[in-house]
Each structure stands twice: as C-alpha cells, then as structure tokens.
C-alpha cells in the first residue's frame, strides 16, 4: 500500500443492528473539504426499522462522499473517504529519478470486474482493509492539487524536470462494439445502483458524460421516458390522466412493515375475538390519576390502563406470552413481557416496545409509555427498541375506529386492538343509561393459542377495564 493509499481511509456502511443488510442515506452533515473528528456524526441513514445517525471513527478531512442523499447502500459498502493526513499533500515536489534509474510506472486502475472479485466487504462497520483489496479509481483532484506529485517514502533525489506523461496503455482502452460505443456501459457504482433500483438497462441509456460515461441525469431521463411510455394509452392518447397519479418507491420502514405483515398473515393462522365493554369506571379513574401527585408530569390516559389490564391478564394466563419456533418446532414461553405499542409516524408504522413492562409500577409504566411515544414521533426510535417484543397493543381508537382485526407482529403470539371510547346507551343496574363504551379485539396465533386461552385473556382485560379495582386484587 502506498503512502497516499494509507492517507485515505474509507468509512463503510455499518450494520446498525438486527442483521439489516442495507440503509438509505437520508442526509449528509459534512461536505468534501470539511474537517471531521473521531465520533462526529457525518450522516443520518434510514434502515428498515429506524433512522440512525452515524459517527465516523477517525479524524481527518473529508475527501469524497460516495453516494447522494436518497441512495440505498448495502452494509459494508464505503460511503465516505477521509484524508487522515491532509498536510502530506503540501510536501515538497518529488524529485525525478537520477540518470540511469528506472522510472516506476503507476499501476493502471483495475477493471471493475477485478475490483469486485478482490474486494472483501466488511459487513460490520469499518476496519482496516486487507492488503489485497483493490480500490476503485479516485475522483480527479482539483487542478491545484493535481499538479502536486504523490508523496513517496523514497529518499528525494536531485530535483529535475518531471517526465512527460506516459501514453495510455492500449489494454486500458474500453472495448468497443459495432456501434462505436463501449461493449459494457460506463457508469459509476452509484449510477449503476440507481439504474438497478429504477429498473433501467444501462445498455439502453445514451451517455452524456465525458468519455461516454453514463450520469445520474441520463438514468433519470431514461426512467422518465419509460414512465411516459407506460402512462400513454395506445388507443386514445388524448385521454391520458396527466398529473393524477404519484409513484413512490417502497423502501425503509414501509417496505419492512409490508413484508413483515405479509409473512405474518400467511404464516400464523390468525383468529380474532371481540368484546364490547363498559369502561365508564376506567375513564373516571384516568381523571383521578391525572390529579395524583405521584403521576404528576407523566402520560396518564386510557391507553395506560389498557396496558396495565393486559399485563394483569398475562400474569393470570402466562401461556399467551409465547412465540412459535418454526425451525425447531417448539413453543417458546417467556417469563418476561416486552410490551409493544404500535405507533403511526411520518416514516410509517413502527412497534417499539417497553422492556420488562410486567415488572413496572403504574408510574414507571406511564413514564416508559410517554418516552416511547415521544421518541417515535421525533423519529429517534432505535432498532433495539423495536426488537424482542412479546405482545402488542394497537390503539385504533385515536382515529375514531371502533374495532378491527389487527395482524400479529412477527415473532409474537397476540395483539390487542383498543377501539374508540364512545358514549352509548347501556344497561347498567337494570336501567338503560348513557355509559362510556369501547370494543376490544384480540388477534392470536392459533398454532399456540387455542380459543379457550385467547378468550380468557380477552375476558380478563375487559373485566379489569370494567371494574379497575381488580388491578389491586389481581395484580
């Protein structure tokens, strides 16, 4: 490895957790020429689970940002290069070799195919690249820097005029096809990735860059042409709905959620049961708890008591808190409850969970619930906070919905939907009176939860919400 190669270090897209294989670059916080320090956040990326800020693990000056914002990058791919010794570029010009000495020829850039064969991606974060790793060609430096020769570890010889540039090697010239264009389209890796994402064959793209290189603009132009052709009816082009449709790539949280729901719906046999319950006493208790000094400043709402009621029902019926291990053909019963709360965010539906919710007091549960919701709304939920859930609550009532048939979160056995609380006529103590009523729906995996167990859990939740004093005697 040359001195120049040692100067430039590459920061690779790390595995930010849960075995994710790719992430989208949402925003760069640095630009070429900026000074960075160890631990400084250089970009924000979005995985299939959360938005994460990435700190760089070394000091230096940003040399190149390898990908644009909005690009999805595989884990282990270099995303930024940093000059860790920027002062080396200001060293005195290297002297020409003395008479009779051989001139070392700079090696030509390896073809891309060889690059791919020689590269060994570091799938977890960053690290020193092996000596055999082949690097892709660097971007040309500004003219002021291009005139400065590469520093060398060899002792300087007496200064002499620099030799004239050697002619290009014949084998370095791209192979041409019959039309005079390169046999293999010329494009940088980000452009190739963009073309792949948009479904564009680079063979069909007309290059506009120097030396026949295909640019991002060329790919976008080709994609727009394809889209226009699809939207234009053959028989009656005059009736085409212009500007009445929008197409948005499926990626990030929405892509992961869609795949997880499909897998869950077609893997676990879902059964959903419903119960309508008078929650007038619960709503009164919520009002009283809001005045309790021990809960001052905490999030106190009906969802808090629904969560507590579910935790009580799980304690009375612990077999509901389990998961189905398809690989080992086992049911895994869990002696802890990581309570998931489905949260709708601008990035899509996520399900962070409260770890060991069953061991928390009511004030502790209220605090954890408030922090969970606040973090989700701000888009700061980490992948770890969304992993390891055992059972979930989805509060569809906040949208005015009475009930639904929720899909079980993958890896769990059940999910409880909490409907809207509405004032309805209800028979109370033998008389029809206006009461606050809601509907609960429990979906469960019928492979490990039979109808009796599911019914007991739902009935216990309803009983606690109808008479919340049971929290004292059952908890």
C-alpha positions as CSV (number, residue, x, y, z in Angstrom):
1,X,0.0,0.0,0.0
2,X,1.4,3.4,-1.0
3,X,1.7,6.4,1.3
4,X,-1.3,8.0,-0.5
5,X,-3.5,5.0,0.0
6,X,-2.6,4.9,3.7
7,X,-3.7,8.6,3.9
8,X,-7.2,7.9,2.7
9,X,-9.5,5.9,4.9
10,X,-12.9,4.7,4.0
11,X,-15.9,4.6,6.3
12,X,-18.2,1.8,5.4
13,X,-21.9,1.5,5.9
14,X,-22.1,-0.3,9.2
15,X,-24.6,-2.9,10.4
16,X,-26.6,-0.7,12.8
17,X,-28.3,-3.7,14.4
18,X,-30.7,-6.6,13.9
19,X,-28.8,-8.0,10.9
20,X,-30.1,-5.4,8.5
21,X,-28.4,-5.6,5.1
22,X,-28.9,-2.0,3.7
23,X,-29.8,1.5,4.6
24,X,-30.8,4.7,2.8
25,X,-28.7,7.8,3.2
26,X,-31.2,10.5,4.4
27,X,-28.9,13.4,5.0
28,X,-25.2,14.3,4.9
29,X,-23.9,16.6,7.6
30,X,-20.5,17.1,6.0
31,X,-19.1,18.0,2.6
32,X,-15.8,17.5,0.8
33,X,-13.1,19.6,2.5
34,X,-14.8,19.6,5.9
35,X,-12.7,18.6,8.9
36,X,-14.1,15.7,10.9
37,X,-13.1,14.2,14.3
38,X,-13.5,10.8,15.9
39,X,-17.1,10.3,17.0
40,X,-18.5,13.2,14.9
41,X,-21.9,12.4,13.2
42,X,-21.4,12.6,9.5
43,X,-24.8,11.4,8.1
44,X,-28.2,10.1,9.0
45,X,-29.4,6.9,7.5
46,X,-32.7,5.1,7.5
47,X,-32.9,1.3,7.9
48,X,-35.9,-0.9,7.6
49,X,-36.6,-0.1,11.3
50,X,-35.4,3.4,12.2
51,X,-33.4,6.5,11.4
52,X,-29.9,6.3,12.8
53,X,-27.1,8.9,13.0
54,X,-23.6,7.5,12.0
55,X,-20.5,8.8,13.8
56,X,-17.1,8.5,12.0
57,X,-14.4,6.6,13.9
58,X,-11.3,8.7,12.9
59,X,-10.0,12.2,12.3
60,X,-9.3,13.9,9.0
61,X,-10.6,15.9,6.1
62,X,-13.5,14.7,4.0
63,X,-12.2,13.7,0.6
64,X,-15.3,12.3,-1.1
65,X,-18.9,11.4,-0.4
66,X,-19.5,8.3,-2.4
67,X,-23.3,8.4,-2.5
68,X,-26.0,11.1,-2.8
69,X,-28.8,11.6,-0.3
70,X,-31.7,9.3,-1.0
71,X,-29.4,6.4,-2.2
72,X,-29.9,2.9,-0.6
73,X,-26.5,1.4,0.2
74,X,-25.6,-2.2,1.2
75,X,-23.9,-2.8,4.5
76,X,-20.2,-2.9,4.1
77,X,-20.0,-0.5,1.2
78,X,-17.7,2.5,1.6
79,X,-19.8,5.7,1.8
80,X,-17.2,8.3,2.6
81,X,-13.4,8.7,2.3
82,X,-11.3,10.8,4.6
83,X,-7.8,12.2,4.2
84,X,-6.3,11.4,7.5
85,X,-3.1,13.3,6.7
86,X,-4.1,16.4,4.7
87,X,-0.8,18.1,5.4
88,X,1.0,15.5,3.3
89,X,-0.4,17.0,0.2
90,X,1.6,20.2,0.8
91,X,5.0,18.4,0.9
92,X,7.8,19.5,-1.5
93,X,7.6,18.1,-5.0
94,X,9.1,14.7,-5.5
95,X,12.4,14.8,-7.4
96,X,12.8,12.9,-10.7
97,X,14.9,9.8,-10.6
98,X,18.6,10.2,-11.2
99,X,20.1,9.3,-14.6
100,X,20.1,5.6,-15.2
101,X,17.5,4.8,-12.6
102,X,14.3,3.1,-13.7
103,X,11.1,5.0,-13.6
104,X,8.4,3.2,-11.7
105,X,5.2,3.2,-13.7
106,X,1.9,3.9,-11.8
107,X,-0.3,0.9,-11.9
108,X,-3.4,1.3,-14.1
109,X,-6.8,1.2,-12.3
110,X,-8.1,-2.4,-12.1
111,X,-11.1,-3.2,-14.2
112,X,-14.4,-3.1,-12.3
113,X,-14.8,-6.9,-12.6
114,X,-11.5,-7.5,-10.9
115,X,-12.4,-4.9,-8.3
116,X,-15.5,-6.9,-7.3
117,X,-13.6,-10.1,-7.1
118,X,-10.8,-8.7,-5.0
119,X,-13.0,-6.6,-2.6
120,X,-13.9,-8.1,0.7
121,X,-16.8,-6.2,2.3
122,X,-16.5,-5.6,6.0
123,X,-20.1,-6.4,6.9
124,X,-19.9,-4.9,10.4
125,X,-18.9,-1.2,10.4
126,X,-15.5,-0.3,9.3
127,X,-12.0,-1.7,9.7
128,X,-8.6,-1.8,8.1
129,X,-8.8,-3.1,4.6
130,X,-6.7,-6.2,3.7
131,X,-3.6,-5.6,1.7
132,X,-5.0,-7.4,-1.3
133,X,-8.1,-5.2,-1.5
134,X,-8.4,-3.4,-4.9
135,X,-9.6,0.2,-4.6
136,X,-11.9,1.9,-7.1
137,X,-10.4,4.9,-9.0
138,X,-10.5,8.1,-7.1
139,X,-12.2,11.2,-8.4
140,X,-9.7,13.7,-10.1
141,X,-8.4,16.2,-7.7
142,X,-8.6,20.0,-8.3
143,X,-6.0,21.3,-10.6
144,X,-4.1,23.0,-7.8
145,X,-3.7,19.6,-6.1
146,X,-3.4,17.6,-9.4
147,X,-0.1,19.3,-10.2
148,X,1.4,18.2,-6.9
149,X,3.1,14.8,-7.3
150,X,2.3,11.9,-4.9
151,X,4.5,11.8,-1.8
152,X,6.8,8.9,-1.6
153,X,8.7,7.1,1.1
154,X,11.8,7.0,-1.0
155,X,14.7,9.5,-0.3
156,X,14.4,12.5,-2.6
157,X,16.9,12.7,-5.5
158,X,18.2,16.0,-7.0
159,X,15.4,18.0,-8.5
160,X,14.9,17.5,-12.2
161,X,12.1,18.3,-14.7
162,X,9.2,15.9,-14.4
163,X,9.0,13.3,-17.1
164,X,6.3,13.6,-19.8
165,X,3.1,11.6,-19.1
166,X,3.3,8.1,-20.5
167,X,0.9,7.2,-23.3
168,X,-2.2,5.4,-22.2
169,X,-1.9,1.6,-22.3
170,X,-3.6,0.0,-25.2
171,X,-5.3,-2.5,-22.9
172,X,-6.8,0.2,-20.7
173,X,-9.0,1.5,-23.6
174,X,-12.6,0.3,-23.3
175,X,-13.6,-2.4,-25.7
176,X,-16.0,-1.1,-28.3
177,X,-18.9,-2.8,-30.0
178,X,-20.0,-2.4,-33.6
179,X,-21.7,0.9,-33.0
180,X,-18.5,2.5,-31.6
181,X,-19.8,2.6,-28.0
182,X,-18.2,0.6,-25.2
183,X,-19.2,-3.0,-25.1
184,X,-20.0,-2.6,-21.4
185,X,-21.8,0.7,-20.4
186,X,-19.5,3.0,-18.4
187,X,-21.1,4.2,-15.2
188,X,-20.0,4.7,-11.6
189,X,-21.3,2.3,-8.9
190,X,-23.9,4.8,-7.5
191,X,-25.3,5.3,-11.0
192,X,-25.4,1.5,-11.6
193,X,-27.3,1.1,-8.3
194,X,-29.7,3.9,-9.3
195,X,-30.4,2.2,-12.6
196,X,-31.0,-1.1,-10.9
197,X,-33.4,0.5,-8.5
198,X,-35.3,2.2,-11.3
199,X,-35.3,-0.9,-13.5
200,X,-33.3,0.7,-16.3
201,X,-31.0,-1.3,-18.5
202,X,-27.8,0.7,-18.9
203,X,-27.4,-0.8,-22.4
204,X,-30.4,1.4,-23.5
205,X,-29.1,4.6,-21.9
206,X,-27.4,7.3,-24.1
207,X,-24.4,8.7,-22.1
208,X,-23.8,12.4,-21.9
209,X,-20.7,12.4,-19.6
210,X,-17.1,12.7,-20.6
211,X,-15.6,9.7,-22.4
212,X,-19.0,8.1,-22.8
213,X,-19.8,7.8,-19.0
214,X,-23.5,7.5,-18.1
215,X,-24.6,10.0,-15.5
216,X,-27.4,10.1,-13.0
217,X,-29.2,12.5,-15.2
218,X,-29.0,10.1,-18.1
219,X,-30.6,7.4,-15.9
220,X,-33.4,9.6,-14.7
221,X,-34.1,10.8,-18.2
222,X,-34.4,7.2,-19.4
223,X,-36.7,6.3,-16.4
224,X,-38.9,9.3,-17.3
225,X,-39.1,8.2,-20.9
226,X,-40.1,4.7,-19.8
227,X,-42.7,6.0,-17.4
228,X,-44.1,8.4,-20.0
229,X,-44.4,5.4,-22.4
230,X,-46.3,3.4,-19.8
231,X,-48.7,6.2,-19.0
232,X,-49.6,7.0,-22.6
233,X,-52.5,4.9,-23.9
234,X,-52.0,3.5,-27.3
235,X,-55.6,3.7,-28.5
236,X,-56.6,7.1,-27.0
237,X,-53.6,9.2,-26.0
238,X,-55.7,12.3,-25.6
239,X,-57.5,10.9,-22.5
240,X,-54.3,10.1,-20.5
241,X,-54.6,11.4,-16.9
242,X,-51.7,13.8,-16.6
243,X,-50.5,14.5,-13.1
244,X,-53.3,12.4,-11.5
245,X,-51.0,9.6,-10.2
246,X,-48.0,9.6,-8.0
247,X,-45.4,6.8,-7.7
248,X,-43.3,6.5,-4.5
249,X,-40.6,3.8,-4.1
250,X,-41.4,1.3,-1.4
251,X,-38.4,1.3,0.9
252,X,-37.3,1.8,4.5
253,X,-39.9,1.3,7.3
254,X,-42.8,0.9,4.9
255,X,-41.1,-1.8,2.9
256,X,-40.1,-3.7,6.1
257,X,-43.6,-3.4,7.5
258,X,-45.2,-4.6,4.3
259,X,-43.0,-7.7,4.2
260,X,-43.5,-8.4,7.9
261,X,-47.3,-8.2,7.6
262,X,-47.4,-10.5,4.6
263,X,-45.2,-13.0,6.3
264,X,-47.2,-12.9,9.5
265,X,-50.6,-13.0,7.8
266,X,-49.7,-16.1,5.6
267,X,-47.6,-17.9,8.3
268,X,-49.5,-17.6,11.5
269,X,-53.2,-18.7,11.4
270,X,-54.9,-15.6,12.8
271,X,-58.1,-15.8,15.0
272,X,-59.7,-12.5,16.2
273,X,-62.2,-12.3,19.0
274,X,-64.2,-9.2,20.1
275,X,-65.7,-7.9,23.3
276,X,-67.6,-4.7,24.0
277,X,-67.2,-3.4,27.5
278,X,-68.4,-0.5,29.7
279,X,-65.3,1.5,30.6
280,X,-67.0,4.3,32.5
281,X,-65.2,3.5,35.7
282,X,-61.9,3.3,33.9
283,X,-62.4,6.7,32.4
284,X,-63.2,8.1,35.8
285,X,-60.1,6.5,37.3
286,X,-58.0,8.1,34.5
287,X,-59.3,11.6,35.5
288,X,-58.5,10.9,39.2
289,X,-55.0,9.6,38.4
290,X,-54.2,12.8,36.5
291,X,-54.6,14.6,39.8
292,X,-52.4,12.2,41.7
293,X,-49.1,13.8,42.8
294,X,-47.2,10.6,42.2
295,X,-48.1,10.8,38.5
296,X,-47.6,14.5,38.0
297,X,-45.9,15.3,34.7
298,X,-46.4,11.7,33.4
299,X,-48.5,10.5,30.5
300,X,-51.9,9.3,32.0
301,X,-54.6,8.3,29.5
302,X,-56.9,5.3,28.8
303,X,-54.1,3.5,26.9
304,X,-52.1,3.4,30.2
305,X,-54.8,1.4,32.0
306,X,-55.4,-0.8,28.9
307,X,-51.7,-1.7,29.0
308,X,-51.9,-2.4,32.8
309,X,-55.0,-4.5,32.3
310,X,-53.3,-6.6,29.6
311,X,-50.3,-7.1,31.8
312,X,-52.6,-8.4,34.6
313,X,-54.3,-10.7,32.1
314,X,-50.9,-12.1,31.0
315,X,-50.0,-12.7,34.6
316,X,-53.2,-14.7,35.1
317,X,-52.7,-16.5,31.7
318,X,-48.9,-16.7,31.2
319,X,-49.1,-19.1,28.2
320,X,-50.4,-16.3,26.0
321,X,-46.9,-14.7,26.2
322,X,-45.1,-17.1,23.8
323,X,-43.7,-17.5,20.3
324,X,-43.7,-20.2,17.7
325,X,-40.2,-21.5,16.7
326,X,-40.8,-23.0,13.3
327,X,-37.2,-24.1,12.8
328,X,-37.1,-26.2,16.0
329,X,-40.8,-27.0,16.1
330,X,-41.1,-25.6,19.6
331,X,-43.3,-23.2,21.5
332,X,-41.1,-20.7,23.5
333,X,-42.8,-19.5,26.7
334,X,-41.4,-16.2,28.0
335,X,-41.2,-15.2,31.6
336,X,-41.0,-11.5,30.8
337,X,-43.2,-9.1,28.9
338,X,-41.8,-6.7,26.3
339,X,-45.0,-4.7,25.6
340,X,-45.1,-3.3,22.1
341,X,-47.1,-0.2,21.3
342,X,-47.9,0.3,17.6
343,X,-47.1,3.9,16.7
344,X,-48.0,5.7,13.4
345,X,-45.2,8.1,12.4
346,X,-44.4,10.1,9.2
347,X,-42.0,7.3,8.3
348,X,-44.7,4.6,8.6
349,X,-45.9,2.2,11.3
350,X,-43.4,1.1,13.9
351,X,-43.8,-1.0,17.0
352,X,-41.3,-0.1,19.7
353,X,-41.7,-2.0,23.0
354,X,-41.3,-1.4,26.7
355,X,-38.8,-3.8,28.1
356,X,-39.9,-5.8,31.1
357,X,-43.2,-4.0,31.3
358,X,-44.6,-6.6,33.6
359,X,-42.1,-5.6,36.3
360,X,-43.0,-1.9,36.3
361,X,-45.3,0.0,38.7
362,X,-48.0,2.2,37.3
363,X,-45.9,5.4,37.5
364,X,-42.9,3.6,35.8
365,X,-45.2,2.2,33.1
366,X,-46.6,5.7,32.5
367,X,-43.1,7.2,32.2
368,X,-42.0,4.4,29.8
369,X,-45.1,4.9,27.7
370,X,-44.6,8.6,27.4
371,X,-40.9,8.3,26.5
372,X,-41.8,5.6,23.9
373,X,-44.4,7.7,22.2
374,X,-42.3,10.9,22.2
375,X,-39.2,9.1,20.8
376,X,-41.4,7.6,18.0
377,X,-42.9,10.9,17.0
378,X,-39.5,12.5,16.8
379,X,-38.2,9.7,14.6
380,X,-35.5,8.7,17.1
381,X,-36.6,5.1,17.8
382,X,-33.6,2.8,17.6
383,X,-33.7,-0.8,16.1
384,X,-33.0,-2.2,19.6
385,X,-36.2,-0.6,20.9
386,X,-38.2,-2.3,18.2
387,X,-36.8,-5.8,18.7
388,X,-37.7,-8.5,21.2
389,X,-41.3,-7.7,21.6
390,X,-43.6,-10.4,23.1
391,X,-47.2,-8.9,22.7
392,X,-48.5,-5.7,21.2
393,X,-51.3,-3.1,21.7
394,X,-52.6,-1.0,18.8
395,X,-54.7,2.0,19.7
396,X,-57.1,2.4,16.7
397,X,-59.5,4.3,18.9
398,X,-57.4,7.5,18.5
399,X,-58.6,7.6,14.9
400,X,-62.3,7.1,15.9
401,X,-62.3,3.4,14.9
402,X,-64.4,1.0,16.9
403,X,-62.6,-2.2,16.2
404,X,-60.5,-4.1,13.7
405,X,-58.7,-7.4,13.0
406,X,-55.0,-6.5,13.7
407,X,-52.2,-8.6,12.2
408,X,-49.8,-10.1,14.8
409,X,-46.4,-8.6,15.0
410,X,-43.9,-11.2,13.7
411,X,-42.3,-13.2,16.5
412,X,-45.2,-12.6,18.9
413,X,-48.4,-14.6,19.7
414,X,-51.1,-11.9,20.0
415,X,-52.1,-8.3,19.5
416,X,-54.8,-6.3,21.2
417,X,-56.7,-3.6,19.4
418,X,-58.2,-0.8,21.6
419,X,-61.2,0.9,20.0
420,X,-62.7,4.3,20.4
421,X,-64.4,5.2,23.7
422,X,-67.9,6.5,23.0
423,X,-70.9,7.5,25.0
424,X,-73.6,4.9,24.2
425,X,-76.9,3.6,25.7
426,X,-76.0,0.7,28.0
427,X,-77.9,-1.4,30.5
428,X,-76.5,-0.5,33.9
429,X,-78.0,-1.9,37.1
430,X,-81.2,-2.8,35.3
431,X,-81.7,0.5,33.6
432,X,-80.6,1.9,30.2
433,X,-78.2,4.7,30.8
434,X,-75.6,6.6,28.8
435,X,-72.2,4.9,29.5
436,X,-68.7,5.1,28.1
437,X,-68.2,2.0,26.0
438,X,-65.4,0.6,23.9
439,X,-64.6,-2.5,21.8
440,X,-61.5,-4.7,22.3
441,X,-60.3,-7.1,19.6
442,X,-57.6,-9.7,20.3
443,X,-55.9,-11.5,17.4
444,X,-53.8,-14.5,18.3
445,X,-51.7,-17.2,16.7
446,X,-54.0,-20.3,16.7
447,X,-50.9,-22.6,16.5
448,X,-50.0,-22.0,20.1
449,X,-53.1,-20.1,21.5
450,X,-56.4,-22.0,21.4
451,X,-59.8,-20.5,21.7
452,X,-60.1,-21.0,25.4
453,X,-56.8,-19.3,26.3
454,X,-57.5,-16.4,23.9
455,X,-61.0,-15.9,25.3
456,X,-59.7,-16.0,28.9
457,X,-57.1,-13.3,28.2
458,X,-59.6,-11.0,26.4
459,X,-62.2,-11.5,29.1
460,X,-59.7,-10.7,31.9
461,X,-58.7,-7.4,30.1
462,X,-62.4,-6.5,29.7
463,X,-63.1,-7.3,33.4
464,X,-60.3,-5.1,34.6
465,X,-61.4,-2.2,32.5
466,X,-65.0,-2.6,33.6
467,X,-64.0,-2.7,37.2
468,X,-60.5,-1.2,37.5
469,X,-60.3,-2.0,41.3
470,X,-59.4,-5.5,40.1
471,X,-56.0,-4.1,39.4
472,X,-55.5,-4.1,43.2
473,X,-56.7,-7.7,43.8
474,X,-55.4,-9.4,40.6
475,X,-52.1,-7.6,40.0
